[in-house]
Amino acid sequence: MALRPKFTVPKLEASSFKGWTFVLIAGTVLAVVAMFTQGSGTTNETGCVMAVQGAAPLDVYRSASTQFEPVDQLAPGARVDAEPGLIENGFRKLLGDNRWAVNERLAATEGSTC
């Protein structure tokens, strides 16, 4: 006679998705997922992956200057694809349309050819 485990899956009802309990559980799950995937969104398409240095977020601009408002922000330690050797006015060209960040705050990751 085979023994069956005494584990039951709770029935999911509409009331399960209401209230602060659900918000806390969903928030915790999303935070854990974000921690494990932070900085892993690179494709290594260009062979140049850069990591954000320092404790402050790094602004991304649409041109190689701070003339305009930032279009994005990279978290400290985040990894991002960049165009190898493409630096203008102290800004490095990141992969994508019109994405530039201060080169001084970026460092090539191990194995990158930047």
C-alpha positions in Angstrom: 0.0 0.0 0.0 1.5 3.3 -1.1 1.6 6.2 1.4 0.2 9.4 0.2 1.7 12.7 1.4 -0.4 14.7 3.8 0.1 17.9 1.8 -2.9 19.7 0.5 -3.0 22.7 -1.8 -5.3 25.4 -0.5 -8.1 26.3 -2.8 -7.6 29.7 -4.4 -10.7 31.9 -4.1 -11.3 35.5 -4.9 -11.0 36.4 -1.2 -7.4 35.1 -1.2 -6.4 38.0 -3.4 -7.7 40.8 -1.2 -6.2 42.7 1.7 -2.8 43.5 3.1 -1.8 39.8 3.4 -1.8 39.4 -0.3 0.0 42.7 -0.8 2.7 41.7 1.6 3.2 38.3 0.1 3.2 39.6 -3.5 5.6 42.4 -2.6 8.0 39.9 -0.9 7.9 37.6 -3.9 8.6 40.5 -6.3 11.4 41.8 -4.1 13.1 38.4 -4.1 12.8 38.1 -7.8 14.2 41.6 -8.3 17.2 40.9 -6.1 18.1 37.8 -8.0 17.6 39.3 -11.4 19.1 42.7 -10.8 21.7 43.5 -13.4 21.2 40.3 -15.3 19.2 42.0 -18.1 22.1 42.2 -20.5 22.3 40.4 -23.8 26.0 40.7 -24.3 25.1 41.5 -27.9 28.0 43.9 -28.3 30.5 42.0 -26.1 30.7 45.0 -23.8 28.9 44.7 -20.5 29.4 47.6 -18.0 28.6 47.7 -14.3 27.4 50.8 -12.5 30.0 52.0 -10.0 29.2 53.9 -6.7 26.4 53.9 -4.3 24.1 56.4 -6.2 21.9 55.6 -9.2 23.3 56.6 -12.6 21.3 58.8 -14.9 20.9 57.9 -18.6 20.6 60.7 -21.1 19.4 60.8 -24.7 22.6 62.5 -25.8 26.2 62.7 -24.7 25.4 65.7 -22.4 23.4 66.7 -19.4 21.5 69.3 -21.5 18.3 67.4 -21.3 16.5 65.6 -18.5 17.5 61.9 -17.9 15.5 59.3 -19.8 16.3 56.5 -17.4 18.2 55.6 -14.3 20.5 52.6 -13.6 20.7 51.2 -10.0 24.1 50.9 -8.4 25.7 47.6 -9.4 23.4 47.2 -12.4 24.9 45.7 -15.6 24.1 47.2 -19.0 25.2 46.5 -22.6 27.3 49.3 -24.1 28.8 50.1 -27.5 32.5 49.2 -27.4 34.8 52.2 -27.6 32.1 54.7 -28.3 32.7 57.5 -25.8 31.9 61.2 -26.4 32.3 64.2 -24.0 32.9 61.7 -21.2 29.7 59.8 -21.9 29.6 56.1 -23.0 27.0 55.0 -25.6 24.8 52.3 -24.2 23.0 49.7 -26.3 19.7 51.1 -27.6 18.5 54.3 -29.2 19.8 57.5 -27.7 21.2 56.1 -24.4 24.3 57.7 -22.9 25.7 57.6 -19.4 28.7 59.1 -17.7 31.6 56.8 -18.5 33.4 57.6 -15.3 30.7 55.7 -13.3 30.9 52.6 -15.5 33.4 49.7 -15.4 33.7 46.9 -17.8 32.8 43.5 -16.4 35.1 40.5 -16.4 35.3 39.0 -19.9 34.0 42.2 -21.7 35.8 43.7 -24.6 35.0 47.4 -24.2 
